[in-house]
Amino acid sequence: MEVTAKTDKGQVINMGKKEYWELGMDLDGDHRLGAWQIKEIIDLTLPPRKTTEERFATELPADTKSAEVEVKVTYFPAPGKALEIHKVVKKLNFEK
């Protein structure tokens, strides 16, 4: 999941990123990728149809009057292959 904000001046600000994945561990507790090395799976995934709440905080330039915040969830089924699963864009207005 990636969160970005685009200000009314066109500046793009990366607000944050969160990754959900399975972590394979060997007997010593080290991260492993090979199936023959993995003895335990730690599930850090986001299951289908489950929602989660994440919070990202950032500072925008002081003269920002509005910003479009985009949240994008991407699934990587294989190395080098990305599928955009969900995207939400909301416009925020700031009054002084």
NUMAR-990030 format. One record per residue: residue in one letter; residue number from 1; z, y negated, x of N, C-alpha, C, O in turn. Coordinates in nm, 3 decimals, always signed. Layout:
// NUMAR-990030
<node code="a" pos="NUM" n_c3="Z" n_c2="Y" n_c1="X" ca_c3="Z" ca_c2="Y" ca_c1="X" c_c3="Z" c_c2="Y" c_c1="X" o_c3="Z" o_c2="Y" o_c1="X"/>
...
***
This chain:
// NUMAR-990030
<node code="m" pos="1" n_c3="+0.000" n_c2="+0.115" n_c1="+0.085" ca_c3="+0.000" ca_c2="+0.000" ca_c1="+0.000" c_c3="+0.000" c_c2="-0.123" c_c1="+0.091" o_c3="+0.080" o_c2="-0.132" o_c1="+0.184"/>
<node code="e" pos="2" n_c3="-0.090" n_c2="-0.216" n_c1="+0.063" ca_c3="-0.098" ca_c2="-0.340" ca_c1="+0.138" c_c3="-0.083" c_c2="-0.458" c_c1="+0.043" o_c3="-0.137" o_c2="-0.457" o_c1="-0.067"/>
<node code="v" pos="3" n_c3="-0.008" n_c2="-0.559" n_c1="+0.085" ca_c3="+0.014" ca_c2="-0.678" ca_c1="+0.005" c_c3="-0.032" c_c2="-0.799" c_c1="+0.086" o_c3="+0.016" o_c2="-0.822" o_c1="+0.197"/>
<node code="t" pos="4" n_c3="-0.125" n_c2="-0.877" n_c1="+0.029" ca_c3="-0.174" ca_c2="-0.998" ca_c1="+0.093" c_c3="-0.168" c_c2="-1.114" c_c1="-0.005" o_c3="-0.170" o_c2="-1.095" o_c1="-0.127"/>
<node code="a" pos="5" n_c3="-0.162" n_c2="-1.234" n_c1="+0.049" ca_c3="-0.165" ca_c2="-1.355" ca_c1="-0.033" c_c3="-0.275" c_c2="-1.445" c_c1="+0.021" o_c3="-0.287" o_c2="-1.463" o_c1="+0.142"/>
<node code="k" pos="6" n_c3="-0.354" n_c2="-1.502" n_c1="-0.069" ca_c3="-0.458" ca_c2="-1.597" ca_c1="-0.031" c_c3="-0.420" c_c2="-1.731" c_c1="-0.092" o_c3="-0.414" o_c2="-1.745" o_c1="-0.214"/>
<node code="t" pos="7" n_c3="-0.394" n_c2="-1.831" n_c1="-0.006" ca_c3="-0.349" ca_c2="-1.961" ca_c1="-0.054" c_c3="-0.466" c_c2="-2.040" c_c1="-0.113" o_c3="-0.583" o_c2="-2.003" o_c1="-0.098"/>
<node code="d" pos="8" n_c3="-0.433" n_c2="-2.150" n_c1="-0.181" ca_c3="-0.535" ca_c2="-2.235" ca_c1="-0.239" c_c3="-0.623" c_c2="-2.300" c_c1="-0.133" o_c3="-0.731" o_c2="-2.351" o_c1="-0.165"/>
<node code="k" pos="9" n_c3="-0.581" n_c2="-2.298" n_c1="-0.009" ca_c3="-0.661" ca_c2="-2.352" ca_c1="+0.103" c_c3="-0.747" c_c2="-2.244" c_c1="+0.168" o_c3="-0.821" o_c2="-2.271" o_c1="+0.262"/>
<node code="g" pos="10" n_c3="-0.738" n_c2="-2.119" n_c1="+0.116" ca_c3="-0.819" ca_c2="-2.009" ca_c1="+0.167" c_c3="-0.756" c_c2="-1.929" c_c1="+0.279" o_c3="-0.819" o_c2="-1.837" o_c1="+0.332"/>
<node code="q" pos="11" n_c3="-0.635" n_c2="-1.962" n_c1="+0.317" ca_c3="-0.566" ca_c2="-1.888" ca_c1="+0.423" c_c3="-0.515" c_c2="-1.754" c_c1="+0.369" o_c3="-0.449" o_c2="-1.750" o_c1="+0.266"/>
<node code="v" pos="12" n_c3="-0.546" n_c2="-1.645" n_c1="+0.440" ca_c3="-0.501" ca_c2="-1.512" ca_c1="+0.400" c_c3="-0.378" c_c2="-1.476" c_c1="+0.483" o_c3="-0.380" o_c2="-1.483" o_c1="+0.606"/>
<node code="i" pos="13" n_c3="-0.272" n_c2="-1.438" n_c1="+0.413" ca_c3="-0.145" ca_c2="-1.403" ca_c1="+0.478" c_c3="-0.110" c_c2="-1.259" c_c1="+0.444" o_c3="-0.101" o_c2="-1.223" o_c1="+0.327"/>
<node code="n" pos="14" n_c3="-0.092" n_c2="-1.177" n_c1="+0.547" ca_c3="-0.048" ca_c2="-1.038" ca_c1="+0.526" c_c3="+0.101" c_c2="-1.039" c_c1="+0.497" o_c3="+0.181" o_c2="-1.077" o_c1="+0.582"/>
<node code="m" pos="15" n_c3="+0.137" n_c2="-0.997" n_c1="+0.378" ca_c3="+0.278" ca_c2="-0.998" ca_c1="+0.338" c_c3="+0.351" c_c2="-0.871" c_c1="+0.377" o_c3="+0.471" o_c2="-0.873" o_c1="+0.401"/>
<node code="g" pos="16" n_c3="+0.278" n_c2="-0.761" n_c1="+0.383" ca_c3="+0.344" ca_c2="-0.637" ca_c1="+0.421" c_c3="+0.259" c_c2="-0.515" c_c1="+0.392" o_c3="+0.154" o_c2="-0.523" o_c1="+0.329"/>
<node code="k" pos="17" n_c3="+0.309" n_c2="-0.402" n_c1="+0.441" ca_c3="+0.238" ca_c2="-0.275" ca_c1="+0.425" c_c3="+0.343" c_c2="-0.165" c_c1="+0.416" o_c3="+0.444" o_c2="-0.169" o_c1="+0.486"/>
<node code="k" pos="18" n_c3="+0.319" n_c2="-0.069" n_c1="+0.331" ca_c3="+0.409" ca_c2="+0.046" ca_c1="+0.316" c_c3="+0.322" c_c2="+0.172" c_c1="+0.312" o_c3="+0.224" o_c2="+0.177" o_c1="+0.238"/>
<node code="e" pos="19" n_c3="+0.358" n_c2="+0.271" n_c1="+0.390" ca_c3="+0.283" ca_c2="+0.396" ca_c1="+0.393" c_c3="+0.370" c_c2="+0.509" c_c1="+0.338" o_c3="+0.490" o_c2="+0.516" o_c1="+0.366"/>
<node code="y" pos="20" n_c3="+0.308" n_c2="+0.595" n_c1="+0.260" ca_c3="+0.375" ca_c2="+0.712" ca_c1="+0.203" c_c3="+0.301" c_c2="+0.834" c_c1="+0.257" o_c3="+0.179" o_c2="+0.844" o_c1="+0.242"/>
<node code="w" pos="21" n_c3="+0.373" n_c2="+0.926" n_c1="+0.321" ca_c3="+0.308" ca_c2="+1.044" ca_c1="+0.378" c_c3="+0.408" c_c2="+1.155" c_c1="+0.405" o_c3="+0.530" o_c2="+1.135" o_c1="+0.399"/>
<node code="e" pos="22" n_c3="+0.353" n_c2="+1.272" n_c1="+0.433" ca_c3="+0.437" ca_c2="+1.387" ca_c1="+0.468" c_c3="+0.451" c_c2="+1.391" c_c1="+0.619" o_c3="+0.356" o_c2="+1.366" o_c1="+0.693"/>
<node code="l" pos="23" n_c3="+0.570" n_c2="+1.422" n_c1="+0.663" ca_c3="+0.600" ca_c2="+1.426" ca_c1="+0.805" c_c3="+0.633" c_c2="+1.569" c_c1="+0.843" o_c3="+0.730" o_c2="+1.626" o_c1="+0.793"/>
<node code="g" pos="24" n_c3="+0.553" n_c2="+1.628" n_c1="+0.932" ca_c3="+0.577" ca_c2="+1.764" ca_c1="+0.979" c_c3="+0.667" c_c2="+1.763" c_c1="+1.101" o_c3="+0.642" o_c2="+1.689" o_c1="+1.196"/>
<node code="m" pos="25" n_c3="+0.773" n_c2="+1.845" n_c1="+1.098" ca_c3="+0.869" ca_c2="+1.849" ca_c1="+1.208" c_c3="+0.875" c_c2="+1.990" c_c1="+1.268" o_c3="+0.859" o_c2="+2.089" o_c1="+1.197"/>
<node code="d" pos="26" n_c3="+0.898" n_c2="+1.997" n_c1="+1.399" ca_c3="+0.918" ca_c2="+2.128" ca_c1="+1.461" c_c3="+1.068" c_c2="+2.161" c_c1="+1.465" o_c3="+1.148" o_c2="+2.086" o_c1="+1.410"/>
<node code="l" pos="27" n_c3="+1.105" n_c2="+2.270" n_c1="+1.528" ca_c3="+1.244" ca_c2="+2.313" ca_c1="+1.533" c_c3="+1.335" c_c2="+2.213" c_c1="+1.605" o_c3="+1.455" o_c2="+2.208" o_c1="+1.580"/>
<node code="d" pos="28" n_c3="+1.278" n_c2="+2.134" n_c1="+1.696" ca_c3="+1.355" ca_c2="+2.035" ca_c1="+1.771" c_c3="+1.363" c_c2="+1.900" c_c1="+1.700" o_c3="+1.428" o_c2="+1.808" o_c1="+1.750"/>
<node code="g" pos="29" n_c3="+1.298" n_c2="+1.888" n_c1="+1.583" ca_c3="+1.301" ca_c2="+1.763" ca_c1="+1.509" c_c3="+1.194" c_c2="+1.663" c_c1="+1.552" o_c3="+1.200" o_c2="+1.546" o_c1="+1.515"/>
<node code="d" pos="30" n_c3="+1.097" n_c2="+1.711" n_c1="+1.632" ca_c3="+0.988" ca_c2="+1.623" ca_c1="+1.676" c_c3="+0.872" c_c2="+1.628" c_c1="+1.576" o_c3="+0.847" o_c2="+1.732" o_c1="+1.515"/>
<node code="h" pos="31" n_c3="+0.801" n_c2="+1.515" n_c1="+1.560" ca_c3="+0.686" ca_c2="+1.505" ca_c1="+1.470" c_c3="+0.572" c_c2="+1.590" c_c1="+1.525" o_c3="+0.535" o_c2="+1.578" o_c1="+1.642"/>
<node code="r" pos="32" n_c3="+0.515" n_c2="+1.675" n_c1="+1.441" ca_c3="+0.405" ca_c2="+1.763" ca_c1="+1.480" c_c3="+0.293" c_c2="+1.758" c_c1="+1.377" o_c3="+0.317" o_c2="+1.733" o_c1="+1.258"/>
<node code="l" pos="33" n_c3="+0.170" n_c2="+1.781" n_c1="+1.423" ca_c3="+0.054" ca_c2="+1.781" ca_c1="+1.334" c_c3="-0.004" c_c2="+1.920" c_c1="+1.313" o_c3="-0.058" o_c2="+1.948" o_c1="+1.206"/>
<node code="g" pos="34" n_c3="+0.005" n_c2="+2.005" n_c1="+1.411" ca_c3="-0.053" ca_c2="+2.139" ca_c1="+1.400" c_c3="+0.027" c_c2="+2.228" c_c1="+1.306" o_c3="+0.150" o_c2="+2.235" o_c1="+1.316"/>
<node code="a" pos="35" n_c3="-0.042" n_c2="+2.297" n_c1="+1.215" ca_c3="+0.025" ca_c2="+2.381" ca_c1="+1.116" c_c3="+0.115" c_c2="+2.486" c_c1="+1.181" o_c3="+0.221" o_c2="+2.517" o_c1="+1.127"/>
<node code="w" pos="36" n_c3="+0.075" n_c2="+2.541" n_c1="+1.295" ca_c3="+0.153" ca_c2="+2.644" ca_c1="+1.363" c_c3="+0.281" c_c2="+2.586" c_c1="+1.427" o_c3="+0.373" o_c2="+2.661" o_c1="+1.459"/>
<node code="q" pos="37" n_c3="+0.286" n_c2="+2.453" n_c1="+1.445" ca_c3="+0.401" ca_c2="+2.389" ca_c1="+1.507" c_c3="+0.505" c_c2="+2.344" c_c1="+1.403" o_c3="+0.623" o_c2="+2.329" o_c1="+1.435"/>
<node code="i" pos="38" n_c3="+0.460" n_c2="+2.324" n_c1="+1.281" ca_c3="+0.546" ca_c2="+2.267" ca_c1="+1.177" c_c3="+0.639" c_c2="+2.373" c_c1="+1.119" o_c3="+0.594" o_c2="+2.478" o_c1="+1.074"/>
<node code="k" pos="39" n_c3="+0.768" n_c2="+2.343" n_c1="+1.120" ca_c3="+0.867" ca_c2="+2.433" ca_c1="+1.065" c_c3="+0.937" c_c2="+2.373" c_c1="+0.944" o_c3="+1.003" o_c2="+2.444" o_c1="+0.868"/>
<node code="e" pos="40" n_c3="+0.922" n_c2="+2.241" n_c1="+0.924" ca_c3="+0.985" ca_c2="+2.173" ca_c1="+0.811" c_c3="+0.899" c_c2="+2.053" c_c1="+0.773" o_c3="+0.843" o_c2="+1.985" o_c1="+0.860"/>
<node code="i" pos="41" n_c3="+0.890" n_c2="+2.026" n_c1="+0.644" ca_c3="+0.815" ca_c2="+1.911" ca_c1="+0.592" c_c3="+0.914" c_c2="+1.811" c_c1="+0.532" o_c3="+0.997" o_c2="+1.847" o_c1="+0.448"/>
<node code="i" pos="42" n_c3="+0.903" n_c2="+1.687" n_c1="+0.574" ca_c3="+0.980" ca_c2="+1.579" ca_c1="+0.512" c_c3="+0.881" c_c2="+1.503" c_c1="+0.423" o_c3="+0.786" o_c2="+1.444" o_c1="+0.473"/>
<node code="d" pos="43" n_c3="+0.905" n_c2="+1.505" n_c1="+0.295" ca_c3="+0.812" ca_c2="+1.447" ca_c1="+0.199" c_c3="+0.842" c_c2="+1.299" c_c1="+0.176" o_c3="+0.939" o_c2="+1.265" o_c1="+0.109"/>
<node code="l" pos="44" n_c3="+0.758" n_c2="+1.213" n_c1="+0.232" ca_c3="+0.770" ca_c2="+1.069" ca_c1="+0.214" c_c3="+0.651" c_c2="+1.016" c_c1="+0.134" o_c3="+0.609" o_c2="+0.902" o_c1="+0.151"/>
<node code="t" pos="45" n_c3="+0.596" n_c2="+1.101" n_c1="+0.047" ca_c3="+0.477" ca_c2="+1.065" ca_c1="-0.030" c_c3="+0.515" c_c2="+0.996" c_c1="-0.160" o_c3="+0.632" o_c2="+0.993" o_c1="-0.200"/>
<node code="l" pos="46" n_c3="+0.414" n_c2="+0.940" n_c1="-0.225" ca_c3="+0.429" ca_c2="+0.882" ca_c1="-0.358" c_c3="+0.359" c_c2="+0.980" c_c1="-0.452" o_c3="+0.236" o_c2="+0.982" o_c1="-0.458"/>
<node code="p" pos="47" n_c3="+0.435" n_c2="+1.061" n_c1="-0.527" ca_c3="+0.374" ca_c2="+1.162" ca_c1="-0.614" c_c3="+0.285" c_c2="+1.100" c_c1="-0.722" o_c3="+0.307" o_c2="+0.986" o_c1="-0.763"/>
<node code="p" pos="48" n_c3="+0.185" n_c2="+1.174" n_c1="-0.768" ca_c3="+0.097" ca_c2="+1.124" ca_c1="-0.875" c_c3="+0.177" c_c2="+1.084" c_c1="-0.999" o_c3="+0.274" o_c2="+1.150" o_c1="-1.036"/>
<node code="r" pos="49" n_c3="+0.135" n_c2="+0.975" n_c1="-1.061" ca_c3="+0.194" ca_c2="+0.921" ca_c1="-1.184" c_c3="+0.338" c_c2="+0.871" c_c1="-1.168" o_c3="+0.403" o_c2="+0.838" o_c1="-1.267"/>
<node code="k" pos="50" n_c3="+0.387" n_c2="+0.865" n_c1="-1.046" ca_c3="+0.521" ca_c2="+0.812" ca_c1="-1.023" c_c3="+0.508" c_c2="+0.667" c_c1="-0.975" o_c3="+0.420" o_c2="+0.636" o_c1="-0.895"/>
<node code="t" pos="51" n_c3="+0.594" n_c2="+0.582" n_c1="-1.024" ca_c3="+0.592" ca_c2="+0.444" ca_c1="-0.979" c_c3="+0.712" c_c2="+0.420" c_c1="-0.888" o_c3="+0.812" o_c2="+0.492" o_c1="-0.894"/>
<node code="t" pos="52" n_c3="+0.701" n_c2="+0.320" n_c1="-0.807" ca_c3="+0.810" ca_c2="+0.280" ca_c1="-0.719" c_c3="+0.810" c_c2="+0.128" c_c1="-0.711" o_c3="+0.708" o_c2="+0.064" o_c1="-0.735"/>
<node code="e" pos="53" n_c3="+0.923" n_c2="+0.072" n_c1="-0.677" ca_c3="+0.933" ca_c2="-0.073" ca_c1="-0.664" c_c3="+0.955" c_c2="-0.107" c_c1="-0.518" o_c3="+1.047" o_c2="-0.056" o_c1="-0.454"/>
<node code="e" pos="54" n_c3="+0.870" n_c2="-0.192" n_c1="-0.465" ca_c3="+0.882" ca_c2="-0.239" ca_c1="-0.328" c_c3="+0.892" c_c2="-0.391" c_c1="-0.331" o_c3="+0.839" o_c2="-0.454" o_c1="-0.423"/>
<node code="r" pos="55" n_c3="+0.957" n_c2="-0.449" n_c1="-0.234" ca_c3="+0.969" ca_c2="-0.595" ca_c1="-0.225" c_c3="+0.921" c_c2="-0.642" c_c1="-0.089" o_c3="+0.957" o_c2="-0.586" o_c1="+0.015"/>
<node code="f" pos="56" n_c3="+0.839" n_c2="-0.744" n_c1="-0.093" ca_c3="+0.788" ca_c2="-0.805" ca_c1="+0.029" c_c3="+0.816" c_c2="-0.955" c_c1="+0.021" o_c3="+0.792" o_c2="-1.017" o_c1="-0.082"/>
<node code="a" pos="57" n_c3="+0.865" n_c2="-1.011" n_c1="+0.128" ca_c3="+0.893" ca_c2="-1.155" ca_c1="+0.132" c_c3="+0.816" c_c2="-1.217" c_c1="+0.247" o_c3="+0.805" o_c2="-1.159" o_c1="+0.355"/>
<node code="t" pos="58" n_c3="+0.764" n_c2="-1.334" n_c1="+0.223" ca_c3="+0.692" ca_c2="-1.407" ca_c1="+0.327" c_c3="+0.704" c_c2="-1.556" c_c1="+0.299" o_c3="+0.739" o_c2="-1.597" o_c1="+0.189"/>
<node code="e" pos="59" n_c3="+0.674" n_c2="-1.634" n_c1="+0.398" ca_c3="+0.671" ca_c2="-1.779" ca_c1="+0.381" c_c3="+0.527" c_c2="-1.825" c_c1="+0.377" o_c3="+0.445" o_c2="-1.786" o_c1="+0.460"/>
<node code="l" pos="60" n_c3="+0.498" n_c2="-1.909" n_c1="+0.279" ca_c3="+0.366" ca_c2="-1.969" ca_c1="+0.268" c_c3="+0.375" c_c2="-2.110" c_c1="+0.325" o_c3="+0.483" o_c2="-2.167" o_c1="+0.331"/>
<node code="p" pos="61" n_c3="+0.262" n_c2="-2.167" n_c1="+0.368" ca_c3="+0.265" ca_c2="-2.304" ca_c1="+0.418" c_c3="+0.326" c_c2="-2.399" c_c1="+0.314" o_c3="+0.310" o_c2="-2.378" o_c1="+0.194"/>
<node code="a" pos="62" n_c3="+0.397" n_c2="-2.501" n_c1="+0.362" ca_c3="+0.470" ca_c2="-2.593" ca_c1="+0.274" c_c3="+0.382" c_c2="-2.664" c_c1="+0.171" o_c3="+0.429" o_c2="-2.696" o_c1="+0.062"/>
<node code="d" pos="63" n_c3="+0.255" n_c2="-2.688" n_c1="+0.204" ca_c3="+0.166" ca_c2="-2.760" ca_c1="+0.112" c_c3="+0.090" c_c2="-2.668" c_c1="+0.015" o_c3="-0.004" o_c2="-2.713" o_c1="-0.051"/>
<node code="t" pos="64" n_c3="+0.129" n_c2="-2.543" n_c1="+0.005" ca_c3="+0.062" ca_c2="-2.447" ca_c1="-0.083" c_c3="+0.095" c_c2="-2.478" c_c1="-0.230" o_c3="+0.212" o_c2="-2.483" o_c1="-0.268"/>
<node code="k" pos="65" n_c3="-0.009" n_c2="-2.498" n_c1="-0.310" ca_c3="+0.011" ca_c2="-2.525" ca_c1="-0.453" c_c3="-0.004" c_c2="-2.399" c_c1="-0.537" o_c3="+0.056" o_c2="-2.387" o_c1="-0.644"/>
<node code="s" pos="66" n_c3="-0.085" n_c2="-2.304" n_c1="-0.487" ca_c3="-0.103" ca_c2="-2.177" ca_c1="-0.558" c_c3="-0.148" c_c2="-2.070" c_c1="-0.458" o_c3="-0.193" o_c2="-2.101" o_c1="-0.348"/>
<node code="a" pos="67" n_c3="-0.133" n_c2="-1.945" n_c1="-0.499" ca_c3="-0.176" ca_c2="-1.833" ca_c1="-0.415" c_c3="-0.211" c_c2="-1.715" c_c1="-0.503" o_c3="-0.151" o_c2="-1.694" o_c1="-0.609"/>
<node code="e" pos="68" n_c3="-0.309" n_c2="-1.638" n_c1="-0.459" ca_c3="-0.344" ca_c2="-1.512" ca_c1="-0.525" c_c3="-0.282" c_c2="-1.400" c_c1="-0.443" o_c3="-0.313" o_c2="-1.384" o_c1="-0.325"/>
<node code="v" pos="69" n_c3="-0.195" n_c2="-1.324" n_c1="-0.506" ca_c3="-0.130" ca_c2="-1.211" ca_c1="-0.438" c_c3="-0.201" c_c2="-1.083" c_c1="-0.480" o_c3="-0.216" o_c2="-1.055" o_c1="-0.599"/>
<node code="e" pos="70" n_c3="-0.243" n_c2="-1.006" n_c1="-0.381" ca_c3="-0.315" ca_c2="-0.881" ca_c1="-0.408" c_c3="-0.235" c_c2="-0.763" c_c1="-0.355" o_c3="-0.192" o_c2="-0.762" o_c1="-0.239"/>
<node code="v" pos="71" n_c3="-0.215" n_c2="-0.665" n_c1="-0.441" ca_c3="-0.150" ca_c2="-0.540" ca_c1="-0.403" c_c3="-0.255" c_c2="-0.431" c_c1="-0.416" o_c3="-0.313" o_c2="-0.412" o_c1="-0.522"/>
<node code="k" pos="72" n_c3="-0.277" n_c2="-0.358" n_c1="-0.307" ca_c3="-0.382" ca_c2="-0.255" ca_c1="-0.307" c_c3="-0.323" c_c2="-0.123" c_c1="-0.258" o_c3="-0.260" o_c2="-0.118" o_c1="-0.152"/>
<node code="v" pos="73" n_c3="-0.344" n_c2="-0.017" n_c1="-0.335" ca_c3="-0.299" ca_c2="+0.117" ca_c1="-0.297" c_c3="-0.423" c_c2="+0.197" c_c1="-0.258" o_c3="-0.518" o_c2="+0.210" o_c1="-0.335"/>
<node code="t" pos="74" n_c3="-0.420" n_c2="+0.249" n_c1="-0.136" ca_c3="-0.533" ca_c2="+0.325" ca_c1="-0.082" c_c3="-0.486" c_c2="+0.465" c_c1="-0.046" o_c3="-0.378" o_c2="+0.484" o_c1="+0.010"/>
<node code="y" pos="75" n_c3="-0.569" n_c2="+0.564" n_c1="-0.079" ca_c3="-0.541" ca_c2="+0.704" ca_c1="-0.047" c_c3="-0.636" c_c2="+0.748" c_c1="+0.063" o_c3="-0.756" o_c2="+0.722" o_c1="+0.056"/>
<node code="f" pos="76" n_c3="-0.582" n_c2="+0.813" n_c1="+0.165" ca_c3="-0.663" ca_c2="+0.863" ca_c1="+0.276" c_c3="-0.662" c_c2="+1.016" c_c1="+0.273" o_c3="-0.573" o_c2="+1.077" o_c1="+0.331"/>
<node code="p" pos="77" n_c3="-0.761" n_c2="+1.078" n_c1="+0.206" ca_c3="-0.763" ca_c2="+1.225" ca_c1="+0.195" c_c3="-0.798" c_c2="+1.294" c_c1="+0.326" o_c3="-0.767" o_c2="+1.411" o_c1="+0.345"/>
<node code="a" pos="78" n_c3="-0.863" n_c2="+1.222" n_c1="+0.417" ca_c3="-0.902" ca_c2="+1.277" ca_c1="+0.546" c_c3="-0.916" c_c2="+1.160" c_c1="+0.644" o_c3="-0.936" o_c2="+1.046" o_c1="+0.602"/>
<node code="p" pos="79" n_c3="-0.906" n_c2="+1.187" n_c1="+0.773" ca_c3="-0.923" ca_c2="+1.079" ca_c1="+0.871" c_c3="-1.057" c_c2="+1.009" c_c1="+0.854" o_c3="-1.162" o_c2="+1.073" o_c1="+0.845"/>
<node code="g" pos="80" n_c3="-1.053" n_c2="+0.877" n_c1="+0.849" ca_c3="-1.176" ca_c2="+0.799" ca_c1="+0.835" c_c3="-1.228" c_c2="+0.786" c_c1="+0.693" o_c3="-1.328" o_c2="+0.718" o_c1="+0.671"/>
<node code="k" pos="81" n_c3="-1.162" n_c2="+0.848" n_c1="+0.596" ca_c3="-1.206" ca_c2="+0.840" ca_c1="+0.457" c_c3="-1.097" c_c2="+0.773" c_c1="+0.375" o_c3="-0.984" o_c2="+0.821" o_c1="+0.369"/>
<node code="a" pos="82" n_c3="-1.132" n_c2="+0.660" n_c1="+0.311" ca_c3="-1.035" ca_c2="+0.584" ca_c1="+0.231" c_c3="-1.085" c_c2="+0.569" c_c1="+0.088" o_c3="-1.202" o_c2="+0.539" o_c1="+0.065"/>
<node code="l" pos="83" n_c3="-0.994" n_c2="+0.590" n_c1="-0.007" ca_c3="-1.025" ca_c2="+0.573" ca_c1="-0.149" c_c3="-0.927" c_c2="+0.473" c_c1="-0.208" o_c3="-0.806" o_c2="+0.494" o_c1="-0.204"/>
<node code="e" pos="84" n_c3="-0.979" n_c2="+0.363" n_c1="-0.262" ca_c3="-0.893" ca_c2="+0.265" ca_c1="-0.326" c_c3="-0.850" c_c2="+0.320" c_c1="-0.461" o_c3="-0.934" o_c2="+0.342" o_c1="-0.549"/>
<node code="i" pos="85" n_c3="-0.721" n_c2="+0.341" n_c1="-0.479" ca_c3="-0.667" ca_c2="+0.402" ca_c1="-0.600" c_c3="-0.632" c_c2="+0.298" c_c1="-0.706" o_c3="-0.659" o_c2="+0.317" o_c1="-0.824"/>
<node code="h" pos="86" n_c3="-0.572" n_c2="+0.188" n_c1="-0.661" ca_c3="-0.525" ca_c2="+0.088" ca_c1="-0.757" c_c3="-0.521" c_c2="-0.048" c_c1="-0.689" o_c3="-0.490" o_c2="-0.059" o_c1="-0.570"/>
<node code="k" pos="87" n_c3="-0.554" n_c2="-0.153" n_c1="-0.765" ca_c3="-0.549" ca_c2="-0.288" ca_c1="-0.711" c_c3="-0.507" c_c2="-0.384" c_c1="-0.822" o_c3="-0.559" o_c2="-0.377" o_c1="-0.933"/>
<node code="v" pos="88" n_c3="-0.413" n_c2="-0.473" n_c1="-0.790" ca_c3="-0.367" ca_c2="-0.574" ca_c1="-0.885" c_c3="-0.371" c_c2="-0.708" c_c1="-0.812" o_c3="-0.324" o_c2="-0.720" o_c1="-0.699"/>
<node code="v" pos="89" n_c3="-0.426" n_c2="-0.810" n_c1="-0.879" ca_c3="-0.430" ca_c2="-0.945" ca_c1="-0.824" c_c3="-0.365" c_c2="-1.038" c_c1="-0.926" o_c3="-0.402" o_c2="-1.038" o_c1="-1.043"/>
<node code="k" pos="90" n_c3="-0.268" n_c2="-1.117" n_c1="-0.880" ca_c3="-0.202" ca_c2="-1.213" ca_c1="-0.968" c_c3="-0.202" c_c2="-1.349" c_c1="-0.901" o_c3="-0.180" o_c2="-1.361" o_c1="-0.781"/>
<node code="k" pos="91" n_c3="-0.227" n_c2="-1.453" n_c1="-0.981" ca_c3="-0.225" ca_c2="-1.590" ca_c1="-0.931" c_c3="-0.088" c_c2="-1.650" c_c1="-0.958" o_c3="-0.037" o_c2="-1.645" o_c1="-1.069"/>
<node code="l" pos="92" n_c3="-0.030" n_c2="-1.706" n_c1="-0.853" ca_c3="+0.100" ca_c2="-1.773" ca_c1="-0.862" c_c3="+0.080" c_c2="-1.922" c_c1="-0.842" o_c3="+0.011" o_c2="-1.964" o_c1="-0.749"/>
<node code="n" pos="93" n_c3="+0.141" n_c2="-2.003" n_c1="-0.928" ca_c3="+0.136" ca_c2="-2.148" ca_c1="-0.915" c_c3="+0.275" c_c2="-2.199" c_c1="-0.876" o_c3="+0.376" o_c2="-2.157" o_c1="-0.932"/>
<node code="f" pos="94" n_c3="+0.276" n_c2="-2.289" n_c1="-0.781" ca_c3="+0.402" ca_c2="-2.346" ca_c1="-0.733" c_c3="+0.406" c_c2="-2.494" c_c1="-0.770" o_c3="+0.315" o_c2="-2.570" o_c1="-0.735"/>
<node code="e" pos="95" n_c3="+0.509" n_c2="-2.534" n_c1="-0.838" ca_c3="+0.523" ca_c2="-2.674" ca_c1="-0.875" c_c3="+0.628" c_c2="-2.739" c_c1="-0.787" o_c3="+0.727" o_c2="-2.677" o_c1="-0.750"/>
<node code="k" pos="96" n_c3="+0.605" n_c2="-2.864" n_c1="-0.754" ca_c3="+0.699" ca_c2="-2.938" ca_c1="-0.668" c_c3="+0.778" c_c2="-3.035" c_c1="-0.747" o_c3="+0.863" o_c2="-3.105" o_c1="-0.691"/>
***
